[in-house]
């Protein structure tokens, strides 16, 4: 049986240049970097897919810096399923 849990609150911003974002291995590396940062701050390993499902992960273009901004914002924690047993 699975149970719901919540991580510590998380707020994370990672910048990525447009050139980095256009290269597939770099995009995968950026996602891995986001996952590692979230694991460190939240205390639990979550995938980009889980962060998207929780609606706490976004990527947007910032015109001022001419970069992509990967942001994880969960002021009350990120819900996730923890295996029991």
RARAWO-V355479 format. One line per field, one symbol per residue. phi: phi as a letter, one per 40 degrees, with the letter a starting at -180 (. if undefined). psi: psi as a letter, one per 20 degrees, with the letter a starting at -180 (. if undefined). A space follows every 10 residues. Layout:
phi = ???
psi = ???
This chain:
phi = .bbcbbccdb aabbcacdcc ccbddccccc ccccccccdc ccgacbcdcc ccccgbbaba cbcdcfacbc bbbbcbgbca cbcbh
psi = qqqqrprqqp opppqpqhgh iipghhghhg gggggggggg hhjqpqrggh hghikipqpq pohgilrpop poonhjrpqr pppq.
